[in-house]
Amino acid sequence: MNRGTAWVIGASSGLGLATAEALAADGWQVVSGARRFVAPSARDPAEPGIHTLPLDVTDPASRAAFTDAALAISPRVDALVYCAAVLVLGPCEHTTAGEYDRVMQTNFLGLVAMVNAALPRMRAQGHGRIILFSSINGLLGIPFQSAYTASKHAIEGYAECLAMEVKPFGVQVCLVEPGDHRGGSQHTRLHASCAQADNPYATPCQSALGVIHRDESSGLAPERLGQRVARNARRKRMRFRLRVAKVDQHLAVYLHKLLPARLNFHILTDYYHKGGRS
């Protein structure tokens, strides 16, 4: 079954790759973009539904080249799936303006630019699906991930605005909110350049980073998320929020809504400062 053409941005590894493969298996023609793709190619003869194109979402010329090449493969854009993201780990005080800028350029502003590249085609077609990867961190903050958390909060607000604006044109929007998943690429996990071993945040920061690594290592399989995204993309009416996470992370989101801020801060701080033993 040919479900149409999907652009999957940030599909060289992890959740993006799993999503691209799930969409291709479900009958979509997938055009994948990522910085790690050095030349246009069909990914594998056994998976003819996937094409890979070089794409740096922070570079306007690269975005334009990707758009032209993708439209040469297929003149349609039936779905845009934006998964590209980088993560800077470290204290707020020791995260530089340049590091915040790098995260926002990739995670949020690159997303906005790719939506703007796809939307004119979707409006002309009279339909389209925009699937934007947020995170559990888009709903609540955790210590030592401020840049990533800020970018995902931005996506949450942007997607709500976008969904209301494009509905009259037959375009639907979905926010994917993953919890911890295995298999993420370490090249997208950076450390704040100013963080030093003797800084006043050193002990709680190292504890938190250990918890983050452990929770990701024992997280859900990326293939499960890819399949959930593919199922939602084929629905007549997509779910606006698609949260794929373990039970404890679902619970953390609900408690964040229900409990006073001071109690939430105590629970999360205790969890990450004590190595996840709260």
VEXDREN-2710 file (C-alpha; in Angstrom, 1 decimal):
% VEXDREN-2710
k/r/px/py/pz
1/MET/0.0/0.0/0.0
2/ASN/1.3/3.4/-0.9
3/ARG/0.4/5.8/1.8
4/GLY/2.3/8.8/0.4
5/THR/5.6/10.4/0.8
6/ALA/7.0/11.2/4.3
7/TRP/10.0/13.4/5.0
8/VAL/11.8/12.1/8.1
9/ILE/14.2/14.6/9.5
10/GLY/17.0/13.4/11.8
11/ALA/16.7/9.7/10.8
12/SER/20.3/8.5/10.9
13/SER/20.0/6.7/14.3
14/GLY/17.8/6.2/17.4
15/LEU/14.2/7.1/17.3
16/GLY/14.4/8.9/14.0
17/LEU/15.8/5.8/12.2
18/ALA/13.3/3.5/13.9
19/THR/10.5/5.8/12.8
20/ALA/11.7/6.0/9.2
21/GLU/11.9/2.2/9.1
22/ALA/8.4/1.8/10.6
23/LEU/6.9/4.2/8.1
24/ALA/8.6/2.5/5.2
25/ALA/7.3/-0.9/6.4
26/ASP/3.8/0.6/6.6
27/GLY/3.8/1.6/3.0
28/TRP/5.2/5.2/3.0
29/GLN/7.9/6.4/0.6
30/VAL/10.4/7.8/3.1
31/VAL/12.9/10.6/2.3
32/SER/15.2/10.8/5.2
33/GLY/17.5/13.7/6.0
34/ALA/20.4/13.9/8.4
35/ARG/23.9/15.5/8.8
36/ARG/25.5/12.0/8.9
37/PHE/24.2/11.2/5.4
38/VAL/27.0/12.3/3.1
39/ALA/25.4/11.7/-0.3
40/PRO/22.0/11.0/-1.7
41/SER/21.2/7.3/-1.9
42/ALA/18.5/4.6/-1.6
43/ARG/19.2/3.2/1.8
44/ASP/19.1/-0.5/1.0
45/PRO/17.7/-2.5/-1.9
46/ALA/15.7/-4.6/0.6
47/GLU/14.0/-1.3/1.8
48/PRO/13.2/0.6/-1.5
49/GLY/10.9/2.9/0.4
50/ILE/13.7/4.7/2.1
51/HIS/16.0/7.4/0.4
52/THR/18.7/9.2/2.4
53/LEU/19.7/12.8/1.7
54/PRO/22.3/15.0/3.4
55/LEU/20.7/17.7/5.6
56/ASP/22.0/20.1/8.2
57/VAL/18.8/21.7/9.6
58/THR/20.8/24.7/10.9
59/ASP/22.0/25.6/7.4
60/PRO/19.5/27.4/5.0
61/ALA/21.4/26.2/1.9
62/SER/21.4/22.6/3.1
63/ARG/17.6/22.9/3.9
64/ALA/17.0/24.2/0.4
65/ALA/19.1/21.5/-1.3
66/PHE/17.3/18.8/0.7
67/THR/13.9/20.2/-0.3
68/ASP/14.8/20.3/-4.0
69/ALA/16.2/16.8/-3.9
70/ALA/13.2/15.4/-2.0
71/LEU/10.8/17.0/-4.4
72/ALA/12.7/15.4/-7.3
73/ILE/12.2/12.0/-5.7
74/SER/8.5/12.7/-5.2
75/PRO/6.5/16.0/-5.9
76/ARG/4.4/15.3/-2.8
77/VAL/4.9/15.9/0.9
78/ASP/2.2/13.9/2.7
79/ALA/3.9/13.8/6.0
80/LEU/6.7/15.6/7.7
81/VAL/8.3/13.9/10.7
82/TYR/10.9/16.0/12.6
83/CYS/13.1/14.0/15.0
84/ALA/16.4/15.9/14.8
85/ALA/17.7/16.9/18.2
86/VAL/20.9/17.5/20.2
87/LEU/21.3/17.5/24.0
88/VAL/23.6/19.5/26.2
89/LEU/24.1/18.2/29.7
90/GLY/25.2/20.4/32.5
91/PRO/24.3/23.1/35.0
92/CYS/22.3/26.1/33.8
93/GLU/25.0/28.4/35.1
94/HIS/27.7/26.6/33.1
95/THR/25.8/26.2/29.9
96/THR/26.9/29.0/27.5
97/ALA/24.8/31.1/25.3
98/GLY/26.4/29.4/22.3
99/GLU/25.4/26.0/23.6
100/TYR/21.8/27.2/24.2
101/ASP/21.8/28.6/20.7
102/ARG/23.1/25.3/19.2
103/VAL/20.4/23.3/20.9
104/MET/17.6/25.7/19.9
105/GLN/18.9/26.0/16.3
106/THR/18.7/22.2/15.9
107/ASN/15.8/21.2/18.1
108/PHE/13.4/24.1/17.5
109/LEU/14.4/26.6/14.8
110/GLY/15.4/23.9/12.4
111/LEU/12.0/22.3/13.0
112/VAL/10.2/25.6/12.3
113/ALA/12.2/26.0/9.0
114/MET/11.3/22.5/7.8
115/VAL/7.6/22.9/8.6
116/ASN/7.7/26.1/6.6
117/ALA/9.3/24.2/3.7
118/ALA/6.6/21.5/3.7
119/LEU/3.5/23.5/4.4
120/PRO/3.0/25.2/1.0
121/ARG/2.9/21.8/-0.6
122/MET/0.5/20.4/2.0
123/ARG/-1.8/23.4/1.6
124/ALA/-1.8/22.9/-2.2
125/GLN/-2.6/19.2/-1.8
126/GLY/-5.4/20.0/0.6
127/HIS/-4.0/17.7/3.3
128/GLY/-0.8/16.7/5.2
129/ARG/0.5/15.4/8.5
130/ILE/3.1/17.1/10.6
131/ILE/4.6/15.0/13.3
132/LEU/6.9/16.8/15.7
133/PHE/9.1/15.1/18.3
134/SER/8.9/16.7/21.7
135/SER/9.7/14.7/24.8
136/ILE/8.6/14.1/28.4
137/ASN/11.0/17.0/29.0
138/GLY/8.6/19.2/27.0
139/LEU/6.2/18.7/29.9
140/LEU/8.5/18.9/32.9
141/GLY/12.0/19.9/33.7
142/ILE/14.8/17.8/35.2
143/PRO/18.1/19.1/36.5
144/PHE/21.1/19.5/34.2
145/GLN/19.1/19.4/31.0
146/SER/18.0/23.0/30.7
147/ALA/18.8/23.6/27.1
148/TYR/17.1/20.5/25.8
149/THR/14.1/21.0/28.1
150/ALA/13.7/24.6/27.0
151/SER/13.7/23.5/23.3
152/LYS/11.1/20.9/23.9
153/HIS/8.9/23.3/25.8
154/ALA/9.1/25.6/22.8
155/ILE/8.0/22.8/20.5
156/GLU/5.0/22.1/22.7
157/GLY/3.7/25.6/22.5
158/TYR/4.5/26.0/18.8
159/ALA/2.7/22.8/17.9
160/GLU/-0.5/23.9/19.6
161/CYS/-0.4/27.2/17.7
162/LEU/0.4/25.4/14.4
163/ALA/-2.4/22.9/14.8
164/MET/-5.1/25.6/15.1
165/GLU/-3.7/27.6/12.2
166/VAL/-3.4/24.7/9.6
167/LYS/-6.6/22.8/10.4
168/PRO/-8.6/24.7/7.8
169/PHE/-6.2/23.5/5.1
170/GLY/-6.6/19.8/5.9
171/VAL/-3.3/19.6/7.7
172/GLN/-3.0/17.7/11.0
173/VAL/-0.4/18.0/13.7
174/CYS/0.9/15.5/16.2
175/LEU/3.3/15.9/19.1
176/VAL/5.3/12.8/19.9
177/GLU/6.4/12.8/23.6
178/PRO/8.9/10.0/24.1
179/GLY/10.2/8.9/27.5
180/ASP/13.5/7.1/27.8
181/HIS/14.4/4.8/24.9
182/ARG/17.5/2.7/24.2
183/GLY/19.8/3.2/21.3
184/GLY/20.3/6.9/21.2
185/SER/23.4/8.1/19.4
186/GLN/26.0/9.5/21.8
187/HIS/27.2/12.1/19.3
188/THR/24.1/14.1/20.0
189/ARG/24.7/14.1/23.8
190/LEU/27.1/16.9/24.6
191/HIS/28.4/18.3/27.9
192/ALA/28.3/22.0/28.8
193/SER/31.8/23.4/27.8
194/CYS/32.2/25.4/31.1
195/ALA/31.4/22.5/33.4
196/GLN/34.5/21.7/35.5
197/ALA/35.1/18.8/37.9
198/ASP/35.7/21.2/40.8
199/ASN/32.5/23.4/40.1
200/PRO/29.9/23.6/42.9
201/TYR/27.5/21.5/41.0
202/ALA/29.9/18.7/40.3
203/THR/28.5/16.1/42.8
204/PRO/24.7/16.4/42.0
205/CYS/25.5/16.8/38.3
206/GLN/27.5/13.6/38.1
207/SER/24.7/11.8/40.0
208/ALA/22.1/13.1/37.7
209/LEU/24.1/12.2/34.6
210/GLY/24.4/8.7/35.9
211/VAL/20.7/8.4/36.4
212/ILE/20.0/9.8/32.9
213/HIS/22.4/7.2/31.4
214/ARG/20.9/4.4/33.4
215/ASP/17.3/5.3/32.6
216/GLU/18.1/5.6/28.9
217/SER/20.0/2.3/28.8
218/SER/17.0/0.5/30.4
219/GLY/14.4/2.4/28.3
220/LEU/11.9/1.2/25.8
221/ALA/12.9/-0.2/22.4
222/PRO/12.9/2.5/19.7
223/GLU/11.1/0.1/17.3
224/ARG/8.1/0.3/19.6
225/LEU/7.9/4.0/19.3
226/GLY/8.4/3.9/15.5
227/GLN/5.5/1.5/15.1
228/ARG/3.3/3.7/17.3
229/VAL/4.1/6.8/15.2
230/ALA/3.3/4.8/12.0
231/ARG/0.0/3.7/13.4
232/ASN/-1.0/7.2/14.4
233/ALA/0.1/8.6/11.0
234/ARG/-2.3/6.2/9.2
235/ARG/-5.3/7.2/11.3
236/LYS/-8.0/9.3/9.7
237/ARG/-7.7/11.7/12.6
238/MET/-4.3/11.7/14.2
239/ARG/-4.0/11.9/18.0
240/PHE/-2.5/15.3/18.8
241/ARG/-0.4/13.9/21.6
242/LEU/1.3/10.6/21.4
243/ARG/3.2/9.8/24.6
244/VAL/5.3/6.7/24.5
245/ALA/7.0/6.1/27.9
246/LYS/7.2/3.8/30.9
247/VAL/4.6/3.8/33.6
248/ASP/6.7/5.8/36.0
249/GLN/7.3/8.6/33.4
250/HIS/3.6/8.7/32.7
251/LEU/3.0/9.0/36.4
252/ALA/5.6/11.8/36.7
253/VAL/3.7/13.9/34.1
254/TYR/0.4/13.4/35.9
255/LEU/2.0/14.3/39.3
256/HIS/3.6/17.4/37.7
257/LYS/0.1/18.6/36.8
258/LEU/-1.5/17.8/40.2
259/LEU/1.1/18.5/42.8
260/PRO/2.4/21.9/44.0
261/ALA/5.6/23.0/42.4
262/ARG/7.6/22.8/45.6
263/LEU/6.7/19.1/46.0
264/ASN/7.4/18.3/42.4
265/PHE/10.9/19.9/42.7
266/HIS/11.6/17.9/45.9
267/ILE/10.7/14.6/44.2
268/LEU/12.7/15.2/41.1
269/THR/15.7/16.7/42.8
270/ASP/15.8/13.8/45.3
271/TYR/15.5/11.3/42.5
272/TYR/18.4/12.7/40.4
273/HIS/20.6/13.7/43.3
274/LYS/20.4/10.3/45.0
275/GLY/21.2/8.3/41.9
276/GLY/17.6/7.3/41.2
277/ARG/17.0/5.7/44.6
278/SER/14.1/8.1/45.6
END
